[in-house]
Amino acid sequence: MKEPTVLISADDDTLRQSLKLGLPGYGYRVIESTNNSSTLTSLKSGGPDLIILGASTKGSPDALSLARQIRRTNREIPLVLITQDSSEELAIAALKSGIDDYFKQPFSFEQLSSALNRCLSSVIVPDLPAARKPIVVPLIGGERMVGDSAVLHEIKAYILKVAPTDSTVLVTGETGTGKELVAQLIHNNSARRKRPFVCINCAAIPDTLLESELFGHEKGAFTGAHSSREGKLKLADAGTVFFDEIGDMSPYAQAKILRTLENKEVYALGGRSSIQVDIRVVAATNQNLEQLAEQGKFRKDLFFRLNVARIVLPPLRSRKEDIPGLFDHYIGRFNHFFGQQVEGLREETLQYLSRHDWPGNIRELKNLLEAIFLNRPSGRISLADIPDSFKVWSDNAQDKAPSEQERLLSALFFTNWNKSKAAQRLHWSRMTVYRKIAKYHLTRQGQ
């Protein structure tokens, strides 16, 4: 499948050269334009999938004028503005001109690439040729990540970028968001995929059994050790170790794991020498490790060792557009498991379930569907098929759930009205934050 084409329209030679050199490394084909006329000509010929408009402070009006010209004939193509000015006035003007996102120089290519992926994945134009549609790269083996939301496209792309490396990955997110699935996908898409994938539940191993479980023991090392036993880390040699819920590890266990990560060696209980291990580490937690580290409850040196590549999984309530696809996916699986032929959800059922905030995330959705299948529904699932206990609990929760406006205000107050940080917190683009601020007529007190 052809890589997406990005047209760079900028009179700044340095910016244009930087983008020309940097973007191909993130999977984009780059074409250039130095004036408005050639940009509009390229657009009419159907060349680019996305346009980056470069603007200095003085040149911003020209860039926005070009954006307005483009929008008169094409309302679909994503427009991204790169500028030296990040004022709120410019952001509002960019919003009115049809800009989808903007960046201030200097910028991170990783963040820019994520924004471009988000913009491209949000474009749905059915009659475009295949080469112009958003790129979806398949993930190898086993379970798959279900959903077409912009944030999920970013996560899939990042998994494919980090998986071939041997970098340590930290996966964070609420319970039920799919952290183990991400770890498995990283392993399946790496050079280690034919070697073991060993999952270790850090919350389930007491300190008294830690060394024996992880590092192994020799015969006679302790009472009951009638034979030698390899630990889980040795069993994972040349493969991947997944430390699940690492935030629940005791300080003693943290120290032991840190030493293993630093030296890539283990000492079996009763052993006389170290054993070298070649492991790739993926860790996951539903806790805030930065906060735990500041409180002295999690070792800072271990956090820094783990926090190399970071994947943040959003809660299901922030990507509700993925809910229909998730129901279709699990209905297919449960049809096979239960030997049934359920066709899907009735429209009113889907609308009702889409209003639910899913605090248990994908795991809760899957468990609800399994409970429905136990009652052997037929045809399409109706509201009558949903357990009454779920309806009562869900209705009460919906009455208390914060509105979109309340969530936006909460994010703005939490970040001291930093729009970029609020967007990250809400898993929105910065332009979406500005649109919602305008929609709800929000202003900062004192302004």
C-alpha positions in Angstrom: 0.0 0.0 0.0 1.3 3.4 -1.0 2.7 5.7 1.7 0.6 8.9 2.2 1.8 12.0 0.3 2.4 15.2 2.3 2.6 18.5 0.5 4.8 21.1 2.2 3.8 24.6 1.3 6.3 26.9 3.0 8.5 29.9 2.0 10.9 29.1 4.8 13.7 27.0 3.3 15.0 25.7 6.6 11.6 24.4 7.7 10.9 22.9 4.3 14.3 21.1 4.3 13.8 19.9 7.8 10.4 18.4 6.9 11.7 17.0 3.7 14.5 15.1 5.5 12.5 14.1 8.6 9.1 13.0 7.4 10.2 10.1 5.1 11.6 8.3 8.2 8.0 8.2 9.5 6.5 6.7 6.4 5.5 9.7 4.4 6.2 10.7 0.8 7.0 14.4 0.6 6.4 16.9 -2.2 7.2 20.6 -2.0 5.6 23.9 -3.0 7.1 27.4 -2.6 4.0 29.5 -3.5 0.2 29.4 -3.2 -0.3 28.9 -6.9 1.7 25.7 -7.1 0.0 24.5 -3.9 -3.4 24.9 -5.4 -2.3 23.3 -8.7 -1.0 20.3 -6.9 -4.3 20.0 -5.0 -6.3 20.1 -8.2 -4.2 17.3 -9.7 -5.1 15.1 -6.7 -1.5 14.8 -5.5 -1.3 15.2 -1.7 -3.2 13.3 1.0 -2.3 16.1 3.5 -0.9 19.6 3.4 1.5 21.2 5.8 1.4 25.0 5.7 4.6 26.7 7.0 4.3 30.2 8.4 6.5 32.7 10.2 4.9 35.2 12.5 4.7 37.7 9.7 3.7 35.1 7.2 0.8 33.7 9.2 -1.9 35.8 7.3 -0.7 34.4 4.0 -0.8 30.8 5.3 -4.3 31.3 6.7 -5.4 32.9 3.5 -4.2 29.9 1.6 -6.0 27.6 4.0 -9.3 29.5 3.3 -8.7 29.2 -0.5 -8.1 25.4 -0.1 -11.3 25.0 2.0 -13.4 26.7 -0.7 -12.8 23.8 -3.0 -11.8 20.9 -0.7 -13.2 20.5 2.8 -11.7 17.0 3.3 -8.0 17.3 2.9 -6.2 17.7 6.3 -4.4 21.0 6.9 -1.6 21.3 9.5 0.0 24.7 10.3 3.6 25.0 11.5 4.4 28.5 12.8 6.7 30.4 15.0 3.7 32.0 16.8 1.6 30.0 19.2 -0.7 32.8 20.4 -4.4 32.0 21.2 -5.4 34.6 18.6 -3.6 32.6 15.9 -5.1 29.4 17.1 -8.6 30.8 16.9 -7.9 32.3 13.5 -6.5 29.0 12.3 -9.6 27.2 13.5 -11.8 29.6 11.6 -9.6 29.1 8.5 -10.1 25.4 8.5 -6.8 24.3 10.0 -7.0 20.8 11.6 -4.0 21.1 13.8 -1.0 23.3 14.4 2.6 23.2 15.8 4.9 25.8 17.0 8.6 25.6 16.1 10.7 23.8 17.3 8.6 20.7 17.2 9.0 17.0 17.8 8.8 14.8 14.7 7.2 12.0 16.8 4.4 14.4 17.9 4.0 15.8 14.4 3.8 12.2 13.0 1.1 11.3 15.5 -0.9 14.4 14.6 -0.5 13.6 10.9 -1.7 10.0 11.5 -4.6 11.3 13.5 -5.6 13.7 10.7 -5.3 11.1 8.0 -7.2 8.4 9.9 -10.1 10.9 10.4 -10.6 11.4 6.7 -13.4 9.1 5.5 -14.0 9.5 1.7 -15.4 6.2 0.4 -14.9 6.8 -3.3 -11.2 7.7 -3.1 -8.8 5.1 -4.6 -7.2 2.7 -2.2 -3.9 4.6 -2.2 -5.6 7.7 -0.9 -7.3 6.0 2.1 -5.8 6.0 5.6 -3.0 3.4 6.0 -3.8 0.5 8.4 -0.8 -1.8 9.0 -1.8 -5.3 10.1 -0.5 -6.5 13.4 1.0 -10.0 13.3 -0.5 -13.0 15.1 -3.1 -13.7 17.8 -5.7 -11.2 19.0 -6.0 -7.9 17.3 -6.7 -4.3 18.4 -10.3 -3.5 17.4 -11.2 0.1 16.5 -10.7 2.8 13.9 -10.5 5.9 16.2 -7.7 8.3 15.6 -6.0 7.5 18.9 -6.1 3.8 18.2 -4.5 4.4 14.8 -1.7 6.3 16.6 -1.2 3.4 19.0 -1.1 0.8 16.3 1.4 2.8 14.3 3.6 3.3 17.4 3.5 -0.4 18.2 4.8 -1.2 14.8 7.5 1.3 15.2 8.7 0.2 18.6 8.2 -3.6 18.3 11.2 -4.4 16.0 13.5 -2.7 18.5 14.7 -4.2 21.8 13.7 -1.1 23.8 11.8 -1.5 27.1 8.2 -0.5 26.8 5.9 0.9 29.6 2.2 0.5 28.9 -0.2 2.5 31.1 -4.0 2.7 31.2 -7.0 1.9 33.3 -8.0 -1.7 34.1 -9.5 -3.5 31.1 -8.0 -1.3 28.4 -5.9 -4.1 26.8 -2.4 -3.7 28.3 -1.6 -7.4 28.0 -2.8 -7.4 24.4 -0.4 -4.5 23.6 2.5 -6.4 25.2 1.6 -9.5 23.2 1.4 -7.5 19.9 4.8 -6.0 20.6 6.2 -9.5 21.0 4.4 -10.9 18.0 5.7 -8.1 15.8 9.3 -8.4 17.0 12.3 -10.5 16.0 11.6 -12.5 19.2 8.2 -13.7 18.1 9.3 -17.3 17.8 10.7 -17.3 21.3 8.8 -17.4 24.6 6.4 -14.7 25.8 6.3 -15.0 29.6 3.7 -13.0 31.6 4.4 -12.3 35.3 1.7 -10.9 37.5 3.7 -8.7 39.9 0.8 -8.4 42.3 0.4 -12.1 42.8 4.0 -13.1 43.8 4.8 -12.7 47.6 8.3 -11.6 48.5 9.0 -15.0 50.0 8.5 -16.8 46.7 9.9 -14.0 44.5 13.4 -15.2 43.9 12.4 -18.8 43.4 9.7 -17.9 40.9 11.7 -15.4 38.9 15.3 -16.6 39.3 14.8 -20.3 39.9 16.6 -22.5 42.5 19.0 -25.3 42.9 18.2 -28.7 44.5 18.4 -28.4 48.3 18.4 -24.6 48.2 15.5 -24.7 50.8 13.2 -27.1 52.5 11.1 -28.8 49.8 13.5 -28.0 46.9 13.9 -31.6 45.8 15.1 -30.7 42.4 16.5 -27.8 40.5 14.0 -25.4 38.8 14.5 -22.7 36.2 12.9 -19.3 37.0 10.5 -17.5 34.7 13.2 -15.1 33.6 15.4 -17.9 32.4 12.4 -19.6 30.7 12.0 -16.3 28.8 15.5 -16.3 27.5 15.7 -14.8 24.0 12.1 -13.8 24.3 9.9 -11.2 26.0 8.9 -10.8 29.7 5.7 -9.0 30.5 5.6 -7.5 34.0 1.9 -7.0 34.6 0.8 -4.5 37.3 4.4 -3.6 38.1 3.2 -0.7 40.2 2.1 -3.2 42.8 5.6 -4.6 43.3 7.0 -4.4 46.7 10.2 -2.3 47.3 12.2 -5.5 47.8 10.9 -6.9 44.5 11.6 -3.6 42.7 15.3 -3.8 43.8 15.7 -7.3 42.5 14.1 -6.5 39.1 16.2 -3.4 38.7 19.4 -5.4 39.2 18.2 -7.9 36.6 17.4 -5.2 34.1 20.8 -3.5 34.6 23.0 -6.6 34.4 20.8 -9.0 32.3 21.7 -11.8 34.7 20.0 -13.7 37.5 21.2 -15.7 40.5 19.2 -18.9 41.2 18.6 -19.6 44.9 21.5 -21.9 46.0 23.4 -21.2 42.8 27.1 -20.4 42.9 27.3 -18.2 39.7 25.1 -15.8 37.7 23.1 -16.9 34.7 23.0 -14.6 31.7 19.5 -13.9 30.3 18.6 -12.2 27.0 15.2 -10.7 27.6 13.1 -7.9 26.2 10.9 -6.2 28.9 7.4 -4.8 28.6 5.8 -3.6 31.8 2.3 -2.4 32.5 0.4 -0.6 35.3 -2.9 1.1 35.9 -1.2 3.4 38.4 0.6 6.7 38.1 4.2 5.6 38.4 5.5 9.2 38.3 3.3 10.0 41.3 4.3 6.9 43.2 8.0 7.7 42.5 7.6 11.2 43.9 5.9 9.7 47.0 8.7 7.2 47.5 6.5 4.2 46.8 8.2 3.3 43.6 11.9 3.4 42.8 12.8 6.4 40.6 15.7 4.5 39.0 13.4 1.6 38.1 10.9 4.0 36.7 13.5 5.6 34.5 14.7 2.2 33.4 11.2 1.2 32.4 10.0 4.5 30.9 11.9 4.3 27.6 9.0 3.8 25.1 5.6 4.8 26.5 2.2 3.6 25.3 -0.8 5.2 27.0 -4.1 3.3 26.4 -7.2 5.6 26.5 -10.3 4.5 28.4 -13.2 3.3 26.2 -15.3 6.3 27.2 -12.9 8.5 25.3 -13.2 6.5 22.1 -16.8 5.6 21.9 -16.7 5.5 18.1 -15.0 2.1 18.5 -17.9 0.6 20.5 -19.9 -0.8 17.5 -16.8 -2.5 16.1 -16.0 -4.0 19.5 -19.5 -5.5 19.8 -19.3 -6.9 16.3 -15.9 -8.4 17.0 -17.0 -10.1 20.3 -20.4 -11.2 18.9 -18.5 -13.1 16.2 -16.3 -14.7 18.8 -19.1 -15.7 21.1 -21.2 -17.0 18.2 -18.3 -19.4 17.6 -17.9 -20.2 21.3 -21.6 -20.8 22.1 -22.6 -22.2 18.7 -25.1 -19.4 18.1 -25.9 -17.1 15.2 -26.6 -13.7 16.8 -26.7 -11.1 14.0 -25.7 -8.1 16.1 -27.3 -5.3 18.2 -30.6 -3.6 17.5 -30.1 0.1 16.9 -31.8 1.2 20.1 -29.6 -1.3 22.0 -26.5 0.1 20.5 -27.6 3.7 21.3 -28.3 2.7 24.9 -25.0 0.9 25.4 -23.1 3.8 23.8 -24.3 6.2 26.5 -22.7 4.0 29.1 -19.2 5.2 30.3 -17.7 1.7 30.6 -15.5 2.1 33.7 -14.4 -1.5 33.2 -13.5 -0.6 29.6 -13.2 -3.4 27.0 -13.2 -6.1 29.7 -16.5 -4.9 31.0 -18.0 -4.8 27.4 -16.8 -8.3 26.8 -18.1 -9.7 30.1 -21.6 -8.0 29.5 -21.8 -9.6 26.1 -20.9 -13.0 27.5 -23.6 -12.6 30.1 -26.1 -11.8 27.4 -25.0 -14.9 25.4 -25.6 -17.1 28.4 -29.3 -16.3 28.0 -29.1 -17.4 24.4 -30.5 -14.4 22.5 -31.8 -14.8 18.9 -31.5 -12.6 15.9 -30.4 -9.2 17.1 -29.8 -8.3 20.7 -32.6 -6.2 22.1 -32.8 -4.1 25.3 -34.7 -7.0 26.9 -31.6 -9.2 26.5 -29.5 -6.9 28.7 -29.4 -8.1 32.4 -31.5 -5.9 34.7 -28.6 -5.5 37.1 -26.5 -3.8 34.4 -29.4 -1.5 33.4 -29.9 -0.3 37.0 -26.2 0.2 37.6 -25.6 1.8 34.2 -28.6 4.2 34.5 -27.4 5.4 37.9 -23.9 5.9 36.6 -25.1 7.8 33.6 -27.0 10.2 35.8 -23.7 11.0 37.6 -21.4 10.9 34.5 -19.8 14.3 33.7 -20.8 16.0 30.5 -18.4 16.7 27.7 -18.3 20.4 28.8 -17.6 19.3 32.4 -14.7 17.0 31.3 -13.3 19.8 29.1 -13.4 22.3 32.0 -11.8 19.8 34.4 -9.0 19.2 31.9 -8.5 23.0 31.5 -8.4 23.7 35.2 -6.1 20.7 35.8 -3.6 22.0 33.2 -4.0 25.7 34.2 -5.6 26.3 30.8 -2.7 24.9 28.8 -4.6 23.8 25.6 -1.9 21.4 24.4 -1.8 19.5 27.8 -5.6 19.6 28.0 -5.8 18.0 24.6 -3.4 15.2 25.6 -5.4 14.6 28.8 -8.6 14.3 26.8 -7.0 12.4 23.9 -8.2 15.2 21.5 -6.4 17.3 19.0 -5.6 20.9 20.0 -8.0 22.1 17.3 -10.8 20.0 18.9 -10.1 21.7 22.2 -10.4 25.1 20.6 -13.6 24.0 18.8 -15.2 22.8 22.1 -14.1 26.0 23.9 -15.9 28.0 21.2 -18.9 25.7 21.3 -19.4 26.1 25.0 -18.4 29.8 25.1 -15.7 29.1 27.8 -13.4 31.8 29.0 -10.7 31.8 31.6 -11.7 33.8 34.7 -9.9 37.2 34.7 -9.5 37.4 30.9 
